[in-house]
Amino acid sequence: MKELNNVNYGDLKFLSVDLPEDILKEKWSGNFDKAKKLIAQRKSENIPQALRCRLELELKNLENLECRYTVTREEALRQVRQRIPEMSDEEFDQLQLEGKLDWIYLDGKVMYLDSFCATLFKVNPALWQRSRQGDQSDYQILDDLIADLKDGQEICCHIHIRQEVSLKEQAVEEGKILRVHIPVPLEREQVQNLQLLEVTPAPVRMAEEDASQPTLYFETPAAYGQIFSVEYAFDHRTTYIDLSKPERQNAATEPLPEEMKVYLCEELPHIQFTPYLRSLAAEIAEGERNPLLIARRIYDFITTKVSYAFVRDYACIDRLAEYCALNLKGDCGVQALLFITLCRISGIPARWQSGIDAKPGDVGEHDWAMFYVSGSGWMYADLSYGGSSYIRGAYERWNYFFGNADPYRIPINDAFQRDFDPPKNFWRNDPYDNQSGEAEYEDHGIKSDDLVYRYQEIDIHRIK
């Protein structure tokens, strides 16, 4: 196997191999230096190739964990008390006991995930109400879109944005060849009338029409103040489908087209049919045989039982779908992977889609899922939007996001865990997905902390 500085992304499947017990004990006890020594010792021995691959991947995982769990208890309390001054130590400890604070042991201390505070207030209505800031989410634009929709009605938005990637000054090695990938949508499915209005500098390569994770690829000497950018505009058209109609439910029982069966397979390490997930899928179905109704039950389970939570880097979690089902928490992508996995176990074709949320005044990264039912075709399931709607009592919006996705988004990636074209030579900051961009030099990679990402909204409006 190649070393991680020249990683073959197919080797990520070895994250499905469990760590040896002694290494696992040291890892979750927070003794990372000891864990690294044990890994080095094992690698010096004649061990199976699959285990060697797993240990090499684990070294990167340990590095990522150290970078993300950086908040001490004292700092964590300070952040929470900025929003709820009366928060006591005892109440904070109770929140941790209830699993509402993401933490690990690190060098003998409890350390919290750098995004723990944002998660805490995003998913707990009682805490929003006590917070000085309150619930900052604005769903009115979605409620206006959804109101009074009829089956088969088309809805459309025009989206015009500029996306940039640049290096922080300390990461610039002037004159050295720099390689940059910026994600870009392709004209397919929902994306129509796509125009690349300006690309700076000129790209060396543009994504092929069938690229699963399309990018513009740049290769040029690095320079201070350099900005890589793409400005594009398109119309996002989608049709509202009412999956509660009896005729759609009846049609869903028809045999699947043969070409859909590729979306019923495992994709290690994360779309994995573990005994627990098989059991969970059977429990959710409870004898139901209609694929559309089973998919709705899976959606209901995730959106009502799983709490939204910002998580550590995906590469640091061995089996994302099972992690979500065991811990009943996860962000938009983790929840989407659980939906995809449970659907595939249940015989329902399902796949990944991700890109950029693009509402007026709010542009950022987002992931969701798609599933196929006979008679209706490919449908959407946005688990995190569904879950946030449910906990706010917005049941019309909750129902909408089973089967449909709003057009205020930019679909980019059509598959999870795919290479760029050309592939990166060094470890990707996100080896599974890409909405912000990646960069590297000829002789080493560039971490996300050394990159600056910017999404500039130019014109986003609904087309009546």
N, C-alpha and C positions, 0 to 999 in steps of 0.2 A: 504493500500500500504506500501511496505517496504521503509525505509529511504534510501537516496542515498548512504550511505556507504554499503548498501547491495542491490544494485539496481537490479530491474527486467527490462531487456532491452526492453521487450515488452511495458513498460510504456513510452518509448520515443515517442510513438504515441501521447501522450498528449501534445507534443510541437505544435501540430496542433490546440490546444485550444488557443484563443487569450487571452492576458493579460488584466486584468481590466484596465480601462482608467486611473485611478489615478496612478497606478504603472507604466504604460507605459509612462505617462508624465514625471515622475521623472527619469525613466531609460534613456530616450533619451535627457533629459535636463542635464544629467550627475550627478544627485543627487543620487548616488548609495546607500549611507547610508539611505537616506529617503525611497528609494524603498525597501530596506531590512526591514525597520521598518514596512512599509505598508504590506509587505508579512507576517511578523510575526503576525501582527494584524489580517489579514484575516485567517491565519492558526489557530488562537485561537478561531475562530468562527465556527459555524456549517455550513460548506459550502459543495457543491457537491464534490464528490470524484474526478471527472475529473479535477475540478479547483484546488483542493488540490495537485494533482499530478503535474499539470502544474506549480504551485508556487514552489514546491520543486525542480523541474528541473530548474526553473529560478534562484534560488540561485546559482547553479553551473555556469549558464551562466554568471551571473554578475561577479563571481570570474574570469572566463576565460577572459572576456572582460578587466578587470583591468590588467591582466597579459600580454595581447597582445598590447594594445594601450598605448605605453610607450614613444613615441617620441614627444617631444615638437616642437612647430613651429621653434624655434631657431635651434634645432638639425636637424630638417627636412631640413631647408634651408642650413645648413652646409653640410649635406650629398649630396644634389643635386648640390651644388656649387663645391664639390670635382670633379664632372664630367663635369659640365658646369659653369665655374667661373663667366661668365657674366650674369648668371640668376638673374634677378631683383626681388624685392618683388612683383611688379605688375604682372610679368609673372607667378610667383609662385601662386599668388592668382587666376589668370585666369585658371591655371591648376586645381586648386581646384574647381573653379566654373564649369568647364567642367566635373567634376566627375572623374578626373584622379588620385586623391589622396584619399586614404581611411582614414577617420578620424571619431571621435566621440567627444562629449562633455564629460569631466570628471572633476568633481570638479571645474566647472567654466572655464575650459580651453579647447581649441581645442587640442586633442592628436591624433597622427597619428599611424597607424598600424606599427608594428615593421618591416614589410617587404614591406612598401609602395614604397621605393626607387627602389628596385629590380623590382617590377611590372612596375613602371613608365618607365623605360628604356627598359624593355622586350617587351612592346607592342606599343611603339610609335616610328616609323621609323625616324621621323624628329629629335627626341631627341637622338637616337643612333648616327646619323650622326654628331651631335654637341658634343657628349660626347668624352672625352679623351680616354675612353676605347672602344667606338664603340660597334657594335653588336658582342658579343662573341659567338653566336650560330654557331655550325658547323654541317651543314646538308649534307656535301659531301658524308658521308658514306651511307646515305639514298638515295641520288640521284644516286649513283653508283649502289645500290641494285635495284632500280626501273627501271633504264634505260633498254629499249628494252625487258621488260617482256612480255611474251605471256600468253594468257588465259590458265589456267591449269598447268602452270609451277611451280614446287616445288622450294622453297628456304629454306635454312637450315643454322643455326648457332650453334656452340658449345659454351656453356656458363659454366664457372667454376669459382665460387666465394666463398668467405668466409664471413659470416655475424656474427657480434658480438653485444652483449648487455652487458653493465657493469654499475655499480653504481658509481656516483661521490662520492668522499671520505666522504663528509658531510652527505650523505644519508645512509652510511653503519652502521647498528646496529648489530655489530658482535655477532654471535651466534644465533640470532633470525632467525626463519624459513622464508626463502625467496622463493617466488613463481614467476617463470619467464615463459613467453610465447615468443618463437621466431617463426615467420612465416616461412613456408617452402613449396616449391611446391610439388605437387603430380603428379604422372605419369598419365596424362589424356590429351585428346585433343592434344594440340600442343607439350606437354612435353613428350619426348621419351628417353629411355636409362638413366633414372634418377639413380644416385648413391649418396647415403649419404656417403661421404668419411671419415668424422670425426665429431663427436659430443662431446663437452666437456662442463660440466661433462655429465655423462650418464643421459638421460632424464627419467623421471618417466612415461611419457605417450607420445605416438606418434599419430598423427592425423589419424583418420579413412579414408578410401578411398573415402567416400562420403562427407567429411567435406567441408563446404562452406568457412570457414576461417581457414585453417589447420595450426596448430602450433606444435612445440615440447615443451612439458611442463616439467619444472624442479622444484624440491622442495628440498631445501638444506639449511643448516645454512649459513647465510651471513658471508662473510669474506672480509677483505681489499685486493684489487688487484684481486678479483675474476672476471673472464670473462666467459660468457656463449656464446658458438659459435657453428655454424654448417657450415661445408664445403661441398658443393655439386656440381655435374656436370651433365649436360644433353644436349641433342640435341633438339633444337626448330625447328620443321618442320611446314611449312605452305605452302599453295598453293595459287598462285595468281588467283583471280577471276575477270574477266572483266565484271562488271555489266552493261556496256553500250551496250552489245550485245542484239539485238532484241529478240533472243530466250529466254534469261534470263528474260527479261521484260515481255514477253508473259506468261512464266511459273509462274510468280509471282502472277497472278490473280487466280490461282487454289486454292481450299478450303484449309484452314489450318488443319493440323493434330490436333486431339482433345487434345493431351498432350501439345500442344503449348499454349493453352488458359490460362494456369496458369500465363503466362507472359504478360497478358493483364490487370492485376488487379492493383488497388491502393495498396501502402504499406506506411501507414502513419508513420511519418509525412511528408516525403519529396516527395514521388511519389504520388502526390495528384492531382486529376482532378478538380482543382478550376475553377470557371467560366472564369477567365481571360485566363487560359491555354487552356480551351476548345475553347474559342473564337480565340486564337492565332493559335491553330491547324487547325481550320476551315479556317482561313485566309491564312495560308501557303498552305493548300491543294487546295484551290480555285476551288473546283469541281472535281479535279483529283481523280480517283478511283483506279488506279494501286498502290498497296502497295509499290512496289519498287521505283516508281517515287515520291511518297509522302515522303518516307524515305529520298530520295535524296534532296527534297525541305527542309525538316527539317534540314538536315546536312548543306545545303547551308545557311539557315537562321542563324544558330548558328555560323558557321565558318566565315561568312561575317559581322554579326551584333554584335556579342558578343565579347568583348575584354577580353583577358586573364588577370587575376588578382589574385595574392595571396590573400586569404581571411582569416578572423579570423576563429577560430575553428568551425567546422561544427555544433557542439552542440549549438553554440551561434546564429545560424541562424534558424529561425522557420520552413521555408518551402524552402528548397534549390533550387528546380526546379523553383518555382515561383520567388524567389529572383533573380535568374539568368535572367529570362525573363523580370522582371520589371527593373532591374538595368543594364541589358545588359553587365554584367561582371561576371567573375567567373574563378576558376582554372580548372584543367583537370577534377576533380571529379564532380564539380558543373555543368560544361557543359555536362558531360556524363549523369548526372541525368536529366537535362532538355531534352536531346535527348531521353532518355528512357521514360520519362513521355509523351512527345508529340507523340512518336511512339505508346505507349499503348493507348492513347486517340484516335488515328487514326486507331486502330485495328491491329497494327503491333506488334507482340511479341518482347520484348526487355528486356535485363538484363545487369547486372553489371559485369565487370571484372577489376581486378587491380593487381598490383604486383610491379615489379622493372624494370625500364629501364636499359639495360645493354649493352651499346655501349663501345667499347674500349676507355678507358680514361674518361668515364662518366657513373657512376652507381648511380641511385637514384630512388625515388618512383614515381609511375605513375598510373593513372586511365584511363579507356576507357570504351566503351559500345559495346554491341553486339545486333544484331537484326536478326530476322528470316524472310526469304521470301521463299515461295514455289518454288521449282525447284532449289534453290541454297543452302538452309539450313541456318545455323547460319553464319552470316557475321559480320565484325567488323566496328566500326565507332570510329575513334580517333579524337575527336573534337578539342582538343588543338593543336595537330600536324597539323590538317587540317587548323585551323585558322592561325597558325604561317606561314604555307606555303602560304596561300592566301595573307597575308599582305606583304609578300616578293616577290609576283609575281611568285611563284613557282607552277604553275597551274598543272603540271604533278604530283607533289607530293600531291597537294591538292586533286586531283581526286583519287589518290591511296588510301588515308586514308578513303575514303568512300567505304567500302566493305572489306578492307584489313588492316592488321597490320604487321609491320616489325617483323622479328624473333629475333631482338636484344632486347628482353624483357623476363622477368620471370613472367608468369602468376601464381598467388597465390590464390587470393580470387575470388570466383565465385558468390558471392551475397553480397548485402549491408545490414548492420544492422543485423548481426548474432552473436550468442554467440560463445565463445571458448569452447573447451572440454578439461578439465573441465572449467566451467565458472569462471570468476573473481568474487571475493566477493566484491570488491570495484570499484568505478567509473573508467571506462577505460579512458585513455587519448584521445583515439579516439573511441567513442562507436559504430562507423559505419563500420570501415574498419581497416585493420592491415597490414602494410608492414614492420614496424621497430621493433615491439615487445613491450611487456608490462611487468610490474613487480609490486608486492605488498608484504607486510608482512602479518602476520596472523591478525594483529589488525589495519592496516591502509594501504592506497594506496600509491603509489610512483608516483609523477608527472614526466612528460617527461623532465622537466628542471633538474631533478636529475639523469637522465639516459644518457649514452653515447652510441650512435649507430655508427657502422662502417660497411661499405661495402668494402671488399677488392677484387679487380679484380685479378684473377690468370691467366685465359686464356679465352679470348673471340675472336673467329674468325669465319669467314664465311666458311662453307663447300661447296665447288664447286660441 
